Amino acid sequence: PNSVRAHIFRYDYYLALALYVFERAGITSQEQVALCPQAERMYRLLVQSDNQLKEIGYEDMPEGFYEDFLERVKQEKMKPENQQFQRLQQIVR
């Protein structure tokens, strides 16, 4: 019940279903969702799933955070002490 991955998977599943239903029903705005019972049900499931994610403490990664992280990893690899360690690893393999 507290598995973040399971909750994200469920959210993604409901998102895909909602998008499919919206497309098939020709829904292009929030107001139109209430006019289609199936679309409204998918939307409620999606919101419920999102709320469950928030309840267990999940937050989206801030924009740009991942790129900054990758840049820091790249910089660490370039440090002389890390390059020497990588060369040693290649020799051992």
Secondary structure, 3 states (H helix, E strand, C coil): CCCHHHHHHHHHHHHHHHHHHHHHHCCCCHHHHCCCHHHHHHHHHHHHHHHHHHHCCCCCCCCCHHHHHHHHHHHHHHCHHHHHHHHHHHHHC
